[in-house]
Amino acid sequence: MLLKYFGFFLLCVLGFVAAADRGSYTVPGLGKRKQEILNNGGGVWDIAIAMLENDHLSTDYPYGDNKSGDSANFGIFKQNWFMLRTSTSQFKGQPASNSNNGAVLNKDLKADIKARHDSQNFYGTDKWFAGHRNGQSGLSNPYTQDITNYKNGVNWIESQLSSDKKYLSDDTRFWVYVVPI
């Protein structure tokens, strides 16, 4: 009998922990930003990726996300320079030393969305997630637990956004805790 109670307790604790790593809250003005993304060529998955990266789907984070060279991040998706320079029509072929060129994505939403789409089309979904999360090393080892956790987080947010069309225009932000890198 004690084992039965322990099993129930463990199930409750695990359920609580699983539920505690994701959720939603309201961010004033977020619905307008979601619509801007959709009106500039983005889709639900784009909103989900940006939503995992920051609260306001914006570029108001430290320049390069406090990173430089191939690791520097730009735009609402925080796309790293390595992925941008190896897979997008706007930056392909540029050296790591030209990472400052990626800053244009912080101010041009349409170009940011196009670059993300170019990169995913070039690498395919799994490799895109891997390279987006961990750059060149991610491309070499695309199925680590960290990359899987990131992908699962984006997919969960996308499923919430897709569950009701109101989530594409209201101020609800869905979140999943993924270890920051």
Buried (B, 14 or more C-beta within 10 A) or exposed (E): EEEEEEEEEEEEEEEEEEEEEBEEEEBEEBBEBBBBBBEBBBBBBBBBBBBBBBEBBBBEBEBBBEBBBBBBBBBBBBBBBBBBBBBBEBBEEBEEEBBEBBBBBBEBBBBBBBBBBBBBEBBEEEBBBBBBBBBBEBBEEBEBEBBBBBBBBBBBBBEBBBEEEEBBEEBBBBBBEBEEE
